[in-house]
Amino acid sequence: MRNIIIITIGSILVGFAYNFLLIPHQILSSGLSGIAIMLGIVTPINTGILNLLLNLPLLILGVMKLGKRFIGYTILSVLVISVSLYVIPVYKITEEPLLASLFGGVITGIGIGIIFRASGSSGGFDIIAMLLNKKRDFPLGAMISAMNAVVVIISGFVFSWDAALYTLVAIYATGKVIDTIHTNHIKLTLMIITAKGDEVKQKLLANLYRGITIMDGEGAFTGEGRKVLITVITRYQLSEVKDMINEVDPNAFVNITETTEVIGMFDRG
């Protein structure tokens, strides 16, 4: 329930940034949402409807390739963003396009960043970035920004090159804020001490693309045997991993430390 509330708030923030800051100045956002904004400006179709329709194919791909919880949260985010774009009126709160692009990008980044922290995404290029990020270790915001070059070019041809530059500012600000909040490229080492070692191992292996090392341990006070599981994850996976551990063994002891560098096979161990 906490993640659902966080994702809903983040998605509403994104809708607010679009309709109050970006759309009134013909500034596009990142990803498919940017294309939806462009089509919403040049056609009579509402941006919210377009955002939902454009995301459907990638949501289907996500159902096949990504975890059920992640794609469920992503579907929720896409729906809330689309409804927000439909319900929130388009209103120009500033006459200065540079301020609109900067603050629109920052607010969008905050919204998407907290959606990522809650183990979801806002759809569109985010799903592609998540799929790539499972294979290659790059900052997620930078990957999304790189894929958005085509959005900037489209903005220049459809509107003006001034609008394209403002779009670039918005996308850059969004990417930097996402990396600050989400910090997917930061690794965490988990040491899990549990009496249900096999169950925790099976749960993690079934839901993570990460290797796990298992050792035998013994409680110094009780003398009871324990399993010690060690794994390295990305920070965006932490919320989901904690939920999985708590689901199997609420009494497990988990030590979480930030990892400076990982050498060797990170995806599988």
C-alpha positions in Angstrom: 0.0 0.0 0.0 2.9 2.4 0.8 4.4 1.9 -2.7 1.0 2.4 -4.3 0.5 5.7 -2.5 4.1 6.8 -3.4 3.6 5.9 -7.1 0.3 7.7 -7.2 1.8 10.9 -5.8 4.8 10.7 -8.1 2.5 10.2 -11.1 0.3 13.2 -10.2 3.5 15.3 -9.9 4.4 14.3 -13.5 1.0 15.2 -14.8 1.1 18.6 -13.0 4.6 19.4 -14.4 3.4 18.6 -18.0 0.1 20.5 -17.9 1.3 23.6 -15.9 4.8 24.0 -17.2 5.8 22.0 -20.3 2.7 21.8 -22.5 1.8 25.5 -22.4 5.2 26.4 -23.8 5.2 23.5 -26.4 8.1 21.9 -24.5 8.3 18.1 -24.7 9.2 15.8 -21.9 11.3 12.6 -22.2 10.3 9.4 -23.8 6.9 8.4 -25.2 5.3 11.0 -23.0 7.1 13.7 -25.0 5.7 12.3 -28.2 2.2 12.1 -26.6 2.6 15.8 -25.6 3.6 16.7 -29.2 0.6 14.8 -30.7 -1.7 16.3 -28.1 -0.6 19.8 -29.1 -1.0 19.3 -32.9 -4.1 17.1 -32.8 -7.4 17.5 -30.9 -6.8 14.2 -29.0 -6.1 14.7 -25.3 -2.5 14.1 -24.2 -3.7 11.6 -21.5 -5.4 9.4 -24.0 -2.4 9.5 -26.3 0.0 8.7 -23.4 -2.0 5.6 -22.6 -2.2 4.4 -26.2 1.5 4.8 -26.9 2.5 3.0 -23.7 0.3 -0.1 -24.4 2.8 -2.0 -26.6 5.7 -1.5 -24.1 3.5 -2.5 -21.2 2.7 -5.7 -23.0 6.5 -6.2 -23.5 7.1 -5.5 -19.8 4.5 -8.1 -18.8 6.6 -10.7 -20.7 10.1 -9.6 -19.7 9.9 -7.9 -16.3 8.6 -8.9 -12.8 4.9 -8.9 -12.1 5.2 -6.4 -9.3 7.3 -4.0 -11.3 5.0 -4.0 -14.3 1.9 -3.8 -12.1 3.3 -0.7 -10.5 4.2 0.7 -14.0 0.7 0.1 -15.2 -0.6 2.0 -12.2 1.7 4.9 -12.9 0.8 5.1 -16.6 -2.9 5.1 -15.7 -2.5 7.8 -13.0 -0.3 10.0 -15.3 -2.8 9.6 -18.2 -5.8 10.4 -15.9 -3.9 13.4 -14.5 -3.2 14.7 -17.9 -6.8 14.3 -18.8 -8.2 15.9 -15.6 -5.6 18.6 -14.7 -6.3 21.7 -16.9 -3.5 23.1 -19.1 -2.5 26.3 -17.4 0.5 28.5 -18.0 1.9 29.4 -14.6 4.9 31.3 -15.9 5.5 33.3 -19.1 9.2 32.5 -19.1 9.8 29.3 -21.2 13.3 28.8 -19.6 11.8 28.7 -16.1 9.1 26.4 -17.4 11.6 23.9 -19.0 13.9 23.9 -15.9 11.2 23.6 -13.2 9.1 21.3 -15.4 12.1 19.0 -15.8 12.9 19.1 -12.1 9.4 18.3 -11.0 9.1 15.6 -13.6 12.4 14.1 -12.4 11.2 14.2 -8.8 8.0 12.4 -9.8 9.7 9.7 -11.8 12.5 9.3 -9.3 10.1 8.5 -6.4 8.2 6.2 -8.7 11.5 4.3 -9.4 12.2 4.3 -5.6 8.9 2.5 -5.1 9.9 -0.2 -7.6 7.9 1.0 -10.5 8.3 3.2 -13.6 6.4 5.8 -15.6 6.3 3.6 -18.7 7.6 4.5 -22.1 11.4 4.6 -22.5 11.7 3.8 -18.8 10.8 0.1 -19.6 13.4 -0.1 -22.3 16.0 1.4 -19.9 15.1 -1.1 -17.2 15.5 -4.0 -19.7 18.9 -2.6 -20.8 19.9 -1.9 -17.2 19.5 -5.5 -16.3 22.3 -6.3 -18.8 24.6 -3.2 -18.5 25.6 -1.1 -15.5 24.9 2.5 -16.4 23.2 5.3 -14.5 19.5 5.0 -15.4 18.8 8.7 -15.9 21.7 9.0 -18.3 20.4 6.1 -20.4 17.0 7.6 -20.6 18.4 11.0 -21.6 20.5 9.4 -24.4 17.4 7.7 -25.9 15.6 11.0 -25.9 17.7 12.7 -28.5 15.1 11.8 -31.1 12.5 13.7 -29.1 14.6 16.9 -29.1 15.0 16.6 -32.9 11.3 16.1 -33.4 10.6 19.1 -31.3 12.8 21.2 -33.5 11.2 20.2 -36.7 7.6 20.3 -35.5 7.7 23.5 -33.4 10.9 25.5 -33.4 14.6 25.1 -32.5 14.1 27.3 -29.5 11.4 24.8 -28.3 13.9 22.0 -29.0 16.5 23.7 -26.8 14.0 24.2 -24.0 13.0 20.5 -24.4 16.7 19.6 -24.1 16.9 21.6 -20.8 13.8 19.8 -19.5 15.1 16.4 -20.4 18.5 17.1 -18.9 17.1 18.4 -15.7 14.8 15.3 -15.5 17.7 12.9 -16.0 19.9 14.6 -13.3 17.1 14.6 -10.7 16.3 10.9 -11.5 19.9 10.0 -10.9 20.0 12.0 -7.6 16.8 10.4 -6.2 17.0 6.9 -7.8 20.7 6.3 -7.9 20.2 3.0 -9.6 24.0 2.8 -10.4 24.9 2.6 -6.7 25.3 -1.0 -5.5 24.3 -2.4 -2.2 25.7 -5.5 -0.5 23.1 -7.5 1.5 24.1 -10.0 4.2 21.0 -11.9 5.2 21.1 -14.1 8.3 18.0 -16.4 8.4 16.7 -19.7 9.7 14.9 -20.1 6.4 17.9 -20.0 4.1 16.5 -22.3 1.4 13.2 -20.5 1.2 14.8 -17.0 1.1 17.3 -18.3 -1.5 14.5 -19.6 -3.8 12.4 -16.4 -3.4 15.4 -14.2 -4.4 16.5 -16.4 -7.2 13.0 -16.4 -8.7 12.7 -12.7 -8.7 16.2 -11.2 -9.1 18.9 -11.3 -11.9 21.6 -11.6 -9.2 23.8 -14.3 -7.8 23.8 -15.3 -4.2 26.5 -16.8 -2.0 25.4 -19.0 0.9 27.4 -19.8 4.1 26.7 -21.7 7.3 26.4 -19.6 10.5 25.7 -20.2 14.1 24.1 -17.9 16.7 26.6 -17.1 19.4 24.0 -16.9 22.1 21.6 -19.6 21.1 24.0 -21.9 19.3 21.3 -22.5 16.6 22.3 -22.9 13.0 21.6 -20.1 10.5 22.2 -19.6 6.8 24.1 -16.5 5.7 23.2 -15.2 2.3 25.3 -12.6 0.6 24.2 -10.8 -2.6 24.8 -7.5 -4.4 21.9 -5.5 -5.8 21.2 -2.1 -7.3 19.5 0.4 -5.0 16.3 0.5 -7.0 15.8 -3.2 -6.1 16.1 -2.6 -2.4 12.5 -2.0 -1.6 11.3 -5.0 -3.4 14.1 -7.3 -1.9 13.2 -6.2 1.6 9.5 -7.0 1.0 10.5 -10.5 -0.3 12.7 -11.2 2.7 10.1 -10.0 5.1 7.5 -12.2 3.4 9.5 -15.3 3.8 11.2 -14.6 7.2 10.1 -11.5 9.2 12.7 -12.4 11.8 15.7 -12.4 9.4 18.6 -10.1 10.2 19.7 -8.1 7.2 22.8 -5.9 7.1 22.8 -3.5 4.1 26.0 -1.7 3.1 26.9 0.6 0.1 29.3 -1.1 -2.3 32.1 1.1 -3.8 32.9 -1.3 -6.7 31.9 -4.7 -8.1 34.5 -6.8 -10.0 33.5 -9.9 -11.9 30.0 -11.3 -12.7 27.5 -8.9 -11.3 24.4 -10.4 -13.0 24.9 -13.9 -11.8 27.2 -15.4 -9.2 
